[in-house]
Amino acid sequence: MSTRANIIYVDENNIAHSVYCHNDGYPQWVGHILKTNYTDIEKIKELISYGDMSALRPEINPVAGIPHKANSFLPDDCQPDVCIFYHRDRGDKWEYTKPVEYEYTAENVYNNTESDIDYTYVWYDNRWNIYNFDTRKLVELTDKICTNSIAD
């Protein structure tokens, strides 16, 4: 069973750009990778531009000349530190994997989250936040949360 997550950035027009991440969505993995490797808005936009992903990794693009393709069940031909995107790397149809966009409000984040999503990460106010589904509010994604999985 996977720990699913949404990864969102909010642009200057208050539009949320959201993608799905299937594997390892817990704060100690996805949260830590976002906080450590995705703090530049241009890199975040590039990440989101590839659409839904099987796995978030520190690098977006594979090294040229080294295989990086995955099918649904065998991601073994992928470079270990490179994200695995459904469309780019598995050939899934773009219409089903492209980013979702909507007006950003905390309530819209809640309403646009599938019931099987465990964590939602939002780049807002120049920092990563984690959405607390109980309070329907954003909480800053701190090192403590990335270490302990606590989103009070």
C-alpha contacts under 8 A as a table, 3 or more apart, distances in Angstrom:
res1	aa1	res2	aa2	distance
2	S	22	H	6.41
2	S	23	N	5.27
2	S	24	D	6.55
2	S	25	G	7.95
3	T	22	H	6.66
3	T	23	N	5.53
3	T	24	D	5.13
3	T	25	G	4.94
3	T	26	Y	6.38
3	T	117	I	7.59
3	T	118	D	6.19
4	R	20	Y	7.46
4	R	21	C	5.88
4	R	22	H	4.72
4	R	23	N	5.84
4	R	24	D	6.80
4	R	25	G	5.03
4	R	26	Y	7.81
4	R	116	D	7.09
4	R	117	I	5.03
4	R	118	D	5.39
4	R	119	Y	6.67
5	A	20	Y	5.94
5	A	21	C	5.13
5	A	22	H	6.54
5	A	23	N	7.83
5	A	25	G	4.83
5	A	26	Y	7.59
5	A	117	I	5.41
5	A	118	D	5.75
5	A	119	Y	4.67
5	A	120	T	5.36
5	A	121	Y	7.46
6	N	18	S	6.52
6	N	19	V	5.61
6	N	20	Y	4.61
6	N	21	C	5.96
6	N	113	T	7.66
6	N	117	I	7.05
6	N	119	Y	6.50
6	N	120	T	4.59
6	N	121	Y	6.16
7	I	18	S	5.66
7	I	19	V	5.38
7	I	20	Y	6.36
7	I	21	C	7.18
7	I	48	I	7.83
7	I	120	T	5.98
7	I	121	Y	4.91
7	I	122	V	6.12
8	I	16	A	6.22
8	I	17	H	5.34
8	I	18	S	4.29
8	I	19	V	6.47
8	I	48	I	7.68
8	I	120	T	7.57
8	I	121	Y	6.04
8	I	122	V	4.65
8	I	123	W	6.13
9	Y	16	A	5.72
9	Y	17	H	5.42
9	Y	18	S	6.77
9	Y	44	I	7.39
9	Y	45	K	7.59
9	Y	48	I	7.98
9	Y	122	V	5.51
9	Y	123	W	4.46
9	Y	124	Y	6.48
10	V	13	N	7.89
10	V	14	N	5.73
10	V	15	I	5.41
10	V	16	A	4.43
10	V	17	H	6.29
10	V	104	Y	6.82
10	V	122	V	7.32
10	V	123	W	6.18
10	V	124	Y	5.73
11	D	14	N	5.34
11	D	15	I	5.43
11	D	16	A	6.59
11	D	17	H	7.74
12	E	15	I	7.40
14	N	103	E	6.11
14	N	104	Y	5.44
15	I	101	E	6.52
15	I	102	Y	5.58
15	I	103	E	4.61
15	I	104	Y	5.21
16	A	100	V	7.87
16	A	101	E	5.43
16	A	102	Y	5.36
16	A	103	E	5.93
16	A	104	Y	5.05
17	H	48	I	7.16
17	H	99	P	6.12
17	H	100	V	5.75
17	H	101	E	4.71
17	H	102	Y	7.05
18	S	48	I	7.05
18	S	99	P	5.33
18	S	100	V	5.07
18	S	101	E	6.29
19	V	48	I	6.31
19	V	51	G	5.62
19	V	52	D	4.89
19	V	53	M	7.53
19	V	97	T	7.96
19	V	98	K	7.44
19	V	99	P	5.09
19	V	100	V	6.55
20	Y	51	G	7.56
20	Y	52	D	4.69
20	Y	53	M	6.15
21	C	25	G	6.77
21	C	52	D	6.05
21	C	53	M	4.90
21	C	54	S	5.62
21	C	55	A	6.07
21	C	56	L	6.87
22	H	25	G	7.05
22	H	53	M	6.44
22	H	54	S	4.85
22	H	55	A	6.32
23	N	54	S	5.92
23	N	55	A	5.36
23	N	56	L	7.74
24	D	29	W	6.08
24	D	30	V	6.40
24	D	55	A	7.30
25	G	29	W	6.53
25	G	30	V	5.12
25	G	31	G	7.42
25	G	118	D	7.22
25	G	119	Y	6.39
26	Y	29	W	5.74
26	Y	30	V	5.95
26	Y	31	G	6.64
26	Y	118	D	7.60
26	Y	119	Y	6.62
26	Y	149	S	7.27
27	P	30	V	5.59
27	P	31	G	4.03
27	P	32	H	6.11
27	P	119	Y	7.92
27	P	145	I	6.54
27	P	146	C	4.67
27	P	147	T	7.35
27	P	149	S	5.65
28	Q	31	G	5.87
28	Q	32	H	5.44
28	Q	145	I	7.73
28	Q	146	C	4.59
28	Q	147	T	5.60
28	Q	148	N	7.37
28	Q	149	S	6.74
29	W	32	H	5.18
29	W	33	I	6.02
29	W	146	C	7.60
30	V	33	I	5.09
30	V	34	L	6.03
30	V	56	L	6.50
31	G	34	L	5.25
31	G	35	K	6.11
31	G	121	Y	7.36
31	G	141	L	7.31
31	G	146	C	5.85
32	H	35	K	5.15
32	H	36	T	5.93
32	H	143	D	7.84
32	H	146	C	5.52
33	I	36	T	5.12
33	I	37	N	5.58
33	I	38	Y	7.20
33	I	56	L	7.63
33	I	57	R	6.81
33	I	58	P	6.11
34	L	37	N	5.46
34	L	38	Y	4.82
34	L	39	T	7.16
34	L	128	W	7.46
35	K	38	Y	6.06
35	K	39	T	6.46
35	K	128	W	6.58
35	K	141	L	7.73
36	T	39	T	7.17
37	N	58	P	5.75
37	N	59	E	7.93
38	Y	41	I	7.66
38	Y	43	K	6.29
38	Y	44	I	5.79
38	Y	58	P	7.98
39	T	43	K	7.53
39	T	44	I	7.13
39	T	126	N	7.98
39	T	127	R	7.25
39	T	128	W	7.97
40	D	43	K	5.37
40	D	44	I	6.27
41	I	44	I	4.91
41	I	45	K	6.05
42	E	45	K	5.08
42	E	46	E	6.20
43	K	46	E	5.01
43	K	47	L	6.16
44	I	47	L	5.04
44	I	48	I	6.28
45	K	48	I	5.19
45	K	49	S	5.98
46	E	49	S	4.98
46	E	50	Y	6.90
46	E	60	I	7.95
47	L	50	Y	5.92
47	L	51	G	7.66
47	L	60	I	6.39
48	I	51	G	5.54
48	I	52	D	7.83
48	I	99	P	6.67
49	S	98	K	7.71
49	S	99	P	6.88
50	Y	85	F	6.68
50	Y	87	H	7.46
50	Y	88	R	7.22
50	Y	98	K	7.12
50	Y	99	P	7.75
51	G	85	F	6.89
51	G	86	Y	7.51
51	G	87	H	7.36
51	G	94	W	7.93
51	G	97	T	5.38
51	G	98	K	4.42
51	G	99	P	4.89
52	D	85	F	6.07
52	D	86	Y	6.02
52	D	87	H	7.71
52	D	97	T	5.01
52	D	98	K	6.38
52	D	99	P	6.78
53	M	56	L	6.94
53	M	83	C	7.35
53	M	84	I	5.70
53	M	85	F	4.02
53	M	86	Y	5.20
54	S	83	C	7.78
54	S	84	I	5.41
54	S	85	F	5.81
54	S	86	Y	6.30
55	A	83	C	5.60
55	A	84	I	5.15
55	A	85	F	7.16
56	L	82	V	7.58
56	L	83	C	4.83
56	L	84	I	6.77
57	R	60	I	7.20
57	R	80	P	7.85
57	R	81	D	5.30
57	R	82	V	5.18
57	R	83	C	4.60
57	R	84	I	7.78
58	P	81	D	5.70
58	P	82	V	6.32
58	P	83	C	7.16
59	E	62	P	7.50
59	E	81	D	5.79
59	E	82	V	4.59
59	E	83	C	6.18
60	I	82	V	5.49
60	I	83	C	5.32
61	N	82	V	6.22
61	N	83	C	7.31
62	P	66	I	7.46
62	P	68	H	6.54
62	P	79	Q	6.73
62	P	82	V	5.90
63	V	66	I	5.97
66	I	79	Q	7.60
67	P	77	D	6.09
67	P	78	C	6.34
67	P	79	Q	7.08
68	H	77	D	5.59
68	H	78	C	4.05
68	H	79	Q	5.60
68	H	89	D	6.87
69	K	75	P	7.16
69	K	77	D	5.69
69	K	78	C	5.51
69	K	89	D	4.79
69	K	90	R	6.26
70	A	73	F	7.66
70	A	74	L	6.01
70	A	75	P	4.49
70	A	76	D	7.04
70	A	77	D	6.12
70	A	78	C	6.31
70	A	84	I	7.49
70	A	89	D	5.64
70	A	90	R	5.10
71	N	74	L	5.53
71	N	75	P	6.30
71	N	89	D	7.79
71	N	90	R	5.17
72	S	75	P	7.44
72	S	90	R	6.93
74	L	77	D	7.43
75	P	78	C	5.68
78	C	82	V	7.40
78	C	84	I	7.47
79	Q	82	V	5.55
84	I	88	R	7.89
84	I	89	D	6.01
84	I	90	R	8.00
85	F	88	R	5.50
85	F	89	D	5.34
85	F	90	R	6.91
86	Y	89	D	5.77
86	Y	90	R	5.02
86	Y	91	G	6.34
86	Y	92	D	5.43
86	Y	97	T	6.68
87	H	90	R	5.64
87	H	91	G	4.65
87	H	92	D	4.52
87	H	93	K	6.06
87	H	94	W	5.81
87	H	97	T	6.55
88	R	91	G	5.82
88	R	92	D	7.70
92	D	96	Y	7.55
92	D	97	T	7.25
93	K	96	Y	5.68
93	K	97	T	6.62
94	W	97	T	5.02
94	W	98	K	5.48
95	E	98	K	5.87
102	Y	108	N	7.73
103	E	108	N	7.21
104	Y	108	N	6.20
104	Y	109	V	6.95
105	T	108	N	5.05
105	T	109	V	6.36
106	A	109	V	5.13
106	A	110	Y	6.51
106	A	136	R	6.34
106	A	137	K	6.08
106	A	138	L	7.31
107	E	110	Y	5.07
107	E	111	N	6.18
107	E	136	R	6.77
108	N	111	N	4.84
108	N	112	N	5.85
109	V	112	N	5.24
109	V	113	T	6.26
110	Y	113	T	5.42
110	Y	133	F	7.23
110	Y	136	R	6.82
113	T	117	I	6.65
114	E	117	I	5.69
117	I	120	T	7.42
119	Y	130	I	7.23
119	Y	131	Y	7.00
120	T	130	I	5.79
120	T	131	Y	5.37
121	Y	128	W	6.65
121	Y	129	N	5.64
121	Y	130	I	4.58
121	Y	131	Y	6.26
122	V	128	W	5.68
122	V	129	N	5.08
122	V	130	I	6.13
122	V	131	Y	7.22
122	V	138	L	7.92
123	W	126	N	6.50
123	W	127	R	5.50
123	W	128	W	4.55
123	W	129	N	6.19
124	Y	127	R	5.70
124	Y	128	W	6.46
124	Y	129	N	6.98
127	R	140	E	7.45
127	R	141	L	7.92
128	W	140	E	6.33
128	W	141	L	5.51
129	N	138	L	5.89
129	N	139	V	5.35
129	N	140	E	4.22
129	N	141	L	4.51
130	I	138	L	5.63
130	I	139	V	5.31
130	I	140	E	6.18
130	I	141	L	5.50
130	I	151	A	7.26
131	Y	136	R	6.77
131	Y	137	K	5.84
131	Y	138	L	4.52
131	Y	139	V	6.18
132	N	135	T	5.68
132	N	136	R	5.43
132	N	137	K	5.48
132	N	138	L	6.01
132	N	139	V	6.78
132	N	151	A	6.45
132	N	152	D	7.45
133	F	136	R	4.87
133	F	137	K	7.24
139	V	151	A	6.77
139	V	152	D	7.45
141	L	145	I	6.21
141	L	146	C	7.13
142	T	145	I	5.23
142	T	146	C	6.38
143	D	146	C	4.97
143	D	147	T	6.08
144	K	147	T	5.05
144	K	148	N	5.80
144	K	149	S	7.53
144	K	150	I	7.28
145	I	148	N	5.12
145	I	149	S	4.67
145	I	150	I	4.80
145	I	151	A	6.18
146	C	149	S	5.76
146	C	150	I	7.89
